Amino acid sequence: MPATSASMIWLLLLVASATDDSCFAGDGSSSSCSAEASYLLQADVRGHKARESSRHSHELKSQVGSGMSNPTVDDVMAAFNAMSTESAAINIDKGSSWPSIYESYMLPYTHHIEGIQRFRPNPAGGSTYLAFSGSGQAANIFIAEIPSRLSGPGPITGKDQPTLTGSITKVLDIDTVYTHAGGFQIEGDLLAIGVEEGCSAMSRMIPAGFPGACRQASKVFFYNVSDPLNPIKFSDYIDRPQTSAGAVGVLRHNGKWLVIVGDGNSDDLTLYDYADGIFHQSGYWSKAELVQAVGVRGGYKPYQTLNLILQSDGQIYMVGTTRDPTMVGHDYFDLFTIQPADGGRATITLVASKPVTSHGADFSAAGAIYVDSPTSITGYGSSWLPGTGTFNPVMPGNTIHVNEFV
């Protein structure tokens, strides 16, 4: 949850009690990469420092030259404008493996869903799959199967058909020290996700630098998701020991992996590229530098998700998702162009903003963009927690409410 949204909930609840100075780190030890096959990039978010280790693996290097990619889009603006502002419902049952720690429904939600993505179709067929991220005793990835919708292009839902249903069939622990997962992206068969050091929901509301605030430390991990039910974690990762990683986007571009990482509110963004087995910082940006296209209203917001899209002419686009104002406002898909800069300031321009109507979903929890084809993109949103009905705040129940915007 973006820090700005959390601060508003803090005010609404009029919480006046003192908060523990330390951040909760969860149980167990960190599932960090081995020294023999790891690559660490230590950097502060504004790019003042970058210290690269001499040890790294070549797992991601081999992945960039093989496997699936998301389609390039002929005209991103046209596809974005064509996406509906009304949603169709998909109901996902939490299943038998849903962790009990995600059953607290008291605001502000301490453990909740943080991101959503749709997997690429499997050429061999089979079911359609969704992934959710979550923050519990461990940072989690939840895999949902929709068996009644065969894997393939096009929307999951369809006109005049009953609400589709699925269930959570697999739960993965990403890390047990960095327990706060955020918004993430699947690019082809690569999943990139940021995780932040564990911290209570109350402490997360306190601005950085104030007593009781969370320690700002995070990592970005990568998974091979060519088999949705058996994701394989790469040993390569990005280490951000002095800043958060609330939202992560990834794109295969010019023979490299391009990764964009936002802090808790996505107010500051760092761009990395991965080539020859090494991550390099390729650009930095802060929201004060935003360029806004003529006629576009709304401004920059606290984004929970940042998803990257490649246009066929090479232009990079980014879609940010959020609810503004938190809890009571509209859900938004905001579209930006990105011009990376080698080692310097990137240029980011807001070119379109689309308020949408959700039913049971809340983009402060999770939103996403899925590139379906060269002419079509689809949006998704999720509820904070499994619930009953489409109420917000969530009422206890078993159904994760997913919205699809075609």
C-alpha positions as CSV (number, residue, x, y, z in Angstrom):
1,M,0.0,0.0,0.0
2,P,1.5,3.4,-0.9
3,A,2.6,5.4,2.1
4,T,0.4,8.4,1.1
5,S,-2.7,6.1,1.2
6,A,-1.6,4.6,4.5
7,S,-1.1,8.1,6.0
8,M,-4.7,9.0,5.0
9,I,-6.0,5.9,6.7
10,W,-3.9,6.8,9.7
11,L,-5.7,10.1,9.9
12,L,-9.1,8.6,9.4
13,L,-8.5,6.2,12.2
14,L,-7.1,8.9,14.5
15,V,-4.5,6.6,15.8
16,A,-2.7,8.3,18.7
17,S,-0.9,5.4,20.3
18,A,2.9,5.2,20.2
19,T,4.5,2.8,17.7
20,D,7.4,0.5,18.4
21,D,10.7,1.9,17.0
22,S,11.7,-1.3,15.4
23,C,10.3,-2.8,12.2
24,F,9.0,-6.4,12.4
25,A,11.2,-8.6,10.4
26,G,9.2,-11.8,10.5
27,D,10.3,-15.3,11.5
28,G,13.1,-17.3,10.0
29,S,16.1,-16.2,8.0
30,S,16.3,-14.4,4.7
31,S,16.3,-16.6,1.6
32,S,19.1,-14.7,0.1
33,C,21.1,-15.8,-2.9
34,S,24.1,-18.0,-2.4
35,A,27.6,-16.4,-2.6
36,E,28.6,-18.7,-5.4
37,A,25.7,-17.7,-7.8
38,S,24.6,-14.2,-6.8
39,Y,24.8,-10.7,-8.2
40,L,24.2,-7.8,-5.9
41,L,23.7,-4.2,-7.0
42,Q,23.7,-1.7,-4.1
43,A,22.3,1.7,-5.0
44,D,20.4,4.5,-3.5
45,V,17.2,5.4,-5.3
46,R,18.4,8.8,-6.7
47,G,21.5,7.3,-8.2
48,H,24.1,9.1,-6.1
49,K,25.9,5.8,-5.5
50,A,26.3,2.5,-7.1
51,R,28.5,-0.3,-5.8
52,E,28.6,-3.4,-7.9
53,S,29.9,-6.7,-6.6
54,S,32.3,-8.8,-8.7
55,R,30.2,-12.0,-8.3
56,H,27.1,-12.7,-10.4
57,S,25.4,-15.5,-12.2
58,H,24.4,-15.6,-15.9
59,E,21.0,-17.0,-15.4
60,L,19.1,-13.9,-16.4
61,K,21.6,-13.3,-19.2
62,S,20.6,-16.6,-20.8
63,Q,16.9,-15.8,-20.2
64,V,17.1,-12.5,-22.1
65,G,18.0,-14.2,-25.3
66,S,15.3,-16.9,-25.0
67,G,11.8,-17.6,-23.8
68,M,8.6,-15.6,-24.4
69,S,8.2,-11.8,-24.4
70,N,5.1,-9.7,-24.2
71,P,3.9,-8.6,-27.6
72,T,5.0,-5.2,-28.8
73,V,2.0,-2.9,-29.4
74,D,1.4,-1.1,-32.6
75,D,-0.2,2.0,-31.1
76,V,-0.2,2.0,-27.2
77,M,-2.3,5.2,-27.0
78,A,-5.0,3.7,-29.2
79,A,-5.0,0.4,-27.2
80,F,-5.1,2.3,-23.9
81,N,-8.0,4.5,-25.1
82,A,-9.9,1.4,-26.3
83,M,-9.8,-0.3,-22.9
84,S,-13.1,-0.2,-21.1
85,T,-13.8,1.9,-18.0
86,E,-16.3,-0.8,-16.8
87,S,-15.2,-4.1,-15.4
88,A,-16.2,-7.8,-15.6
89,A,-15.9,-10.0,-12.5
90,I,-13.7,-13.0,-11.9
91,N,-14.1,-14.7,-8.5
92,I,-11.1,-16.5,-7.1
93,D,-11.5,-18.7,-4.0
94,K,-8.7,-18.5,-1.5
95,G,-8.3,-22.3,-1.5
96,S,-7.1,-24.5,1.3
97,S,-3.5,-23.3,1.3
98,W,-4.3,-19.6,2.0
99,P,-2.2,-18.5,5.0
100,S,-4.2,-17.7,8.1
101,I,-2.2,-14.5,8.8
102,Y,-4.1,-12.9,5.9
103,E,-7.4,-13.1,7.9
104,S,-7.2,-9.8,9.8
105,Y,-9.8,-7.4,8.4
106,M,-9.1,-4.5,10.7
107,L,-7.9,-1.3,8.9
108,P,-5.2,-0.6,8.1
109,Y,-4.7,-4.1,6.7
110,T,-1.3,-5.4,8.0
111,H,-1.2,-8.5,5.7
112,H,-3.0,-8.2,2.3
113,I,-2.8,-8.6,-1.5
114,E,-0.3,-6.2,-3.0
115,G,-0.2,-7.0,-6.8
116,I,-1.8,-8.9,-9.6
117,Q,-0.6,-10.2,-13.0
118,R,-1.9,-12.5,-15.7
119,F,0.4,-15.2,-17.1
120,R,1.1,-15.6,-20.8
121,P,-0.8,-18.3,-22.6
122,N,0.8,-21.7,-22.6
123,P,1.4,-22.9,-26.2
124,A,0.4,-26.4,-25.0
125,G,-2.9,-25.2,-23.7
126,G,-4.3,-25.8,-20.3
127,S,-5.9,-23.4,-17.8
128,T,-5.5,-19.6,-17.5
129,Y,-3.5,-18.5,-14.5
130,L,-3.2,-15.3,-12.4
131,A,-0.6,-14.4,-9.9
132,F,-1.0,-12.2,-6.8
133,S,1.6,-10.8,-4.4
134,G,1.1,-10.5,-0.7
135,S,2.7,-9.4,2.5
136,G,2.5,-11.9,5.4
137,Q,5.0,-13.7,7.7
138,A,6.8,-14.1,4.4
139,A,6.5,-12.1,1.2
140,N,4.3,-14.3,-0.9
141,I,3.3,-15.1,-4.5
142,F,-0.1,-16.8,-4.9
143,I,-1.0,-18.7,-8.1
144,A,-4.6,-18.9,-9.1
145,E,-6.0,-21.3,-11.7
146,I,-9.1,-20.7,-13.8
147,P,-9.8,-24.1,-15.2
148,S,-12.9,-23.2,-17.1
149,R,-11.0,-20.7,-19.3
150,L,-8.5,-22.4,-21.5
151,S,-5.2,-20.8,-22.0
152,G,-5.1,-18.5,-25.0
153,P,-5.4,-14.9,-26.2
154,G,-8.2,-12.5,-25.6
155,P,-10.0,-11.5,-22.4
156,I,-10.6,-14.0,-19.6
157,T,-14.2,-13.0,-19.3
158,G,-16.7,-12.8,-22.2
159,K,-19.9,-11.1,-23.0
160,D,-23.1,-12.7,-21.7
161,Q,-21.3,-15.5,-19.9
162,P,-21.5,-16.3,-16.1
163,T,-18.9,-14.9,-13.7
164,L,-15.8,-17.0,-14.1
165,T,-14.4,-18.7,-11.0
166,G,-11.0,-20.0,-10.0
167,S,-9.0,-20.8,-6.9
168,I,-5.6,-20.3,-5.3
169,T,-3.7,-23.5,-6.0
170,K,-0.1,-22.6,-4.9
171,V,1.5,-20.3,-2.4
172,L,5.2,-19.4,-2.7
173,D,7.4,-17.8,0.0
174,I,9.7,-15.2,-1.6
175,D,11.6,-14.2,1.6
176,T,11.1,-14.3,5.3
177,V,13.0,-11.2,6.3
178,Y,11.9,-9.0,3.3
179,T,8.3,-9.8,3.9
180,H,6.5,-6.8,2.2
181,A,5.9,-7.6,-1.5
182,G,4.7,-4.9,-3.8
183,G,3.3,-4.3,-7.2
184,F,5.1,-6.5,-9.8
185,Q,5.1,-7.5,-13.5
186,I,5.3,-10.6,-15.7
187,E,7.2,-10.0,-19.0
188,G,6.8,-13.1,-21.1
189,D,8.1,-15.8,-18.8
190,L,10.0,-13.6,-16.4
191,L,8.4,-12.3,-13.2
192,A,10.1,-9.3,-11.4
193,I,9.0,-8.4,-7.9
194,G,10.2,-6.1,-5.2
195,V,10.2,-7.0,-1.5
196,E,10.8,-4.7,1.5
197,E,12.1,-5.4,5.0
198,G,9.2,-6.5,7.2
199,C,7.4,-3.8,9.1
200,S,4.1,-3.4,10.9
201,A,1.2,-1.6,9.1
202,M,1.2,1.2,11.7
203,S,5.0,1.8,11.3
204,R,4.6,1.8,7.6
205,M,2.3,4.9,7.9
206,I,5.1,6.9,9.6
207,P,7.1,9.0,7.0
208,A,10.7,7.9,6.5
209,G,13.1,9.5,8.9
210,F,10.6,9.9,11.8
211,P,10.8,7.8,15.0
212,G,9.1,4.4,14.5
213,A,9.3,4.5,10.7
214,C,10.2,1.4,8.8
215,R,13.8,0.8,7.8
216,Q,14.1,1.5,4.1
217,A,15.7,-1.6,2.7
218,S,14.5,-3.8,-0.2
219,K,15.4,-6.3,-2.9
220,V,14.1,-7.1,-6.4
221,F,13.9,-10.8,-7.2
222,F,13.3,-12.6,-10.5
223,Y,11.5,-15.8,-11.4
224,N,11.2,-18.0,-14.5
225,V,7.4,-18.5,-14.8
226,S,7.3,-20.5,-18.1
227,D,5.5,-23.1,-15.9
228,P,3.0,-21.0,-13.9
229,L,2.6,-23.7,-11.2
230,N,6.4,-24.1,-10.7
231,P,8.1,-20.7,-10.7
232,I,11.9,-20.9,-10.5
233,K,13.7,-18.2,-8.5
234,F,16.9,-16.8,-10.2
235,S,19.9,-16.2,-8.1
236,D,20.3,-12.7,-9.6
237,Y,18.7,-9.9,-7.7
238,I,18.9,-6.1,-7.1
239,D,19.8,-5.0,-3.6
240,R,18.5,-1.6,-2.4
241,P,19.8,-1.3,1.2
242,Q,18.7,2.3,1.7
243,T,15.4,2.5,-0.1
244,S,12.1,0.7,-0.7
245,A,10.8,-1.1,-3.7
246,G,7.0,-0.7,-3.7
247,A,6.5,-1.2,-7.4
248,V,8.6,-3.0,-10.1
249,G,8.2,-3.1,-13.8
250,V,10.2,-5.1,-16.3
251,L,10.6,-5.2,-20.1
252,R,12.8,-7.0,-22.6
253,H,14.2,-4.2,-24.8
254,N,17.1,-4.1,-27.3
255,G,18.5,-7.4,-26.1
256,K,18.5,-6.3,-22.4
257,W,16.2,-6.5,-19.4
258,L,15.0,-3.0,-18.5
259,V,13.8,-2.8,-14.8
260,I,12.1,0.2,-13.2
261,V,11.7,0.3,-9.4
262,G,9.7,2.8,-7.5
263,D,9.9,3.6,-3.8
264,G,6.9,3.2,-1.5
265,N,4.8,5.9,-3.3
266,S,6.7,5.6,-6.6
267,D,7.7,9.2,-6.1
268,D,11.3,8.3,-7.0
269,L,12.1,5.9,-9.8
270,T,15.3,4.1,-10.7
271,L,15.9,2.4,-14.1
272,Y,18.3,-0.5,-14.4
273,D,19.3,-2.5,-17.4
274,Y,20.8,-6.0,-17.4
275,A,23.2,-7.0,-20.1
276,D,26.3,-9.3,-20.0
277,G,25.2,-10.7,-16.7
278,I,25.3,-7.3,-14.8
279,F,22.7,-4.8,-13.8
280,H,23.5,-1.2,-14.5
281,Q,21.7,1.9,-13.4
282,S,20.5,3.6,-16.6
283,G,18.4,6.5,-15.3
284,Y,16.8,8.2,-12.3
285,W,13.7,10.3,-11.9
286,S,11.6,12.1,-9.2
287,K,8.0,13.2,-9.5
288,A,8.9,16.9,-9.4
289,E,10.4,16.3,-12.9
290,L,7.1,15.1,-14.4
291,V,6.2,16.4,-17.8
292,Q,2.4,16.5,-18.5
293,A,1.0,16.4,-22.0
294,V,-1.3,19.2,-23.0
295,G,-4.9,18.6,-22.0
296,V,-4.2,15.7,-19.6
297,R,-5.6,16.2,-16.2
298,G,-4.9,14.6,-12.8
299,G,-1.2,14.8,-12.2
300,Y,1.1,12.2,-10.7
301,K,-0.3,9.9,-8.0
302,P,1.0,7.4,-5.4
303,Y,1.2,4.3,-7.6
304,Q,0.9,0.7,-6.3
305,T,1.9,-0.8,-9.7
306,L,4.2,0.2,-12.6
307,N,3.9,-1.9,-15.7
308,L,6.0,-1.4,-18.8
309,I,4.8,-1.7,-22.4
310,L,6.9,-1.6,-25.6
311,Q,5.5,0.0,-28.7
312,S,6.6,-1.4,-32.1
313,D,8.6,1.8,-32.9
314,G,10.7,1.3,-29.8
315,Q,8.9,3.8,-27.5
316,I,8.6,2.7,-23.9
317,Y,5.4,3.3,-22.1
318,M,4.5,2.8,-18.4
319,V,1.1,2.3,-16.8
320,G,0.7,3.2,-13.1
321,T,-2.3,2.0,-11.2
322,T,-3.8,3.5,-8.0
323,R,-7.0,4.6,-6.2
324,D,-7.1,8.3,-5.5
325,P,-8.2,9.5,-3.0
326,T,-7.6,6.2,-1.1
327,M,-10.6,4.1,-0.2
328,V,-13.2,6.5,-1.5
329,G,-11.8,7.8,-4.9
330,H,-11.6,6.4,-8.4
331,D,-9.4,3.7,-9.6
332,Y,-6.9,4.9,-12.2
333,F,-4.8,3.6,-15.1
334,D,-2.3,6.4,-15.9
335,L,-0.2,6.2,-19.0
336,F,3.3,7.6,-19.3
337,T,6.1,7.7,-21.9
338,I,9.6,7.0,-20.7
339,Q,12.8,8.2,-22.2
340,P,15.7,6.5,-20.4
341,A,19.1,8.3,-20.1
342,D,22.5,6.6,-19.7
343,G,23.5,7.3,-16.1
344,G,21.4,10.4,-16.0
345,R,17.9,11.7,-15.5
346,A,15.1,9.9,-17.3
347,T,12.2,11.9,-18.9
348,I,8.7,10.7,-18.0
349,T,5.6,12.3,-19.5
350,L,2.0,11.7,-18.4
351,V,0.1,11.3,-21.7
352,A,-3.3,9.9,-20.6
353,S,-5.3,9.2,-17.4
354,K,-8.3,6.7,-17.3
355,P,-10.5,6.6,-14.2
356,V,-12.4,3.3,-14.1
357,T,-15.3,1.8,-12.1
358,S,-14.4,-1.3,-10.0
359,H,-16.7,-3.7,-8.2
360,G,-15.0,-5.3,-5.2
361,A,-11.5,-4.4,-6.5
362,D,-9.3,-1.6,-5.2
363,F,-6.2,-0.4,-7.1
364,S,-4.6,0.8,-3.8
365,A,-4.3,-3.0,-3.2
366,A,-3.5,-4.3,-6.7
367,G,-3.8,-3.3,-10.3
368,A,-2.2,-4.4,-13.6
369,I,-1.9,-4.2,-17.3
370,Y,-1.7,-7.3,-19.6
371,V,-0.5,-7.0,-23.2
372,D,-2.8,-9.3,-25.0
373,S,-1.8,-8.6,-28.6
374,P,-0.2,-6.0,-30.8
375,T,-3.6,-4.1,-30.8
376,S,-5.0,-4.9,-27.4
377,I,-4.2,-4.4,-23.7
378,T,-6.3,-5.5,-20.8
379,G,-6.5,-4.1,-17.2
380,Y,-6.9,-6.0,-14.0
381,G,-7.6,-5.1,-10.3
382,S,-8.0,-7.1,-7.1
383,S,-9.5,-6.7,-3.7
384,W,-7.3,-6.3,-0.6
385,L,-8.3,-9.7,0.9
386,P,-10.7,-12.6,0.3
387,G,-14.1,-11.3,1.2
388,T,-17.9,-11.5,1.1
389,G,-19.7,-9.3,-1.4
390,T,-18.0,-6.3,-3.0
391,F,-17.8,-4.1,0.1
392,N,-14.9,-1.8,0.8
393,P,-13.6,-2.1,3.5
394,V,-13.5,-5.9,2.9
395,M,-15.9,-8.1,4.9
396,P,-14.5,-11.5,5.9
397,G,-15.0,-14.2,3.4
398,N,-13.4,-16.6,0.9
399,T,-13.5,-14.8,-2.5
400,I,-10.8,-12.6,-4.0
401,H,-12.6,-10.2,-6.2
402,V,-10.8,-9.7,-9.5
403,N,-12.0,-7.1,-12.1
404,E,-11.1,-7.3,-15.8
405,F,-11.1,-4.2,-18.0
406,V,-11.2,-5.2,-21.7
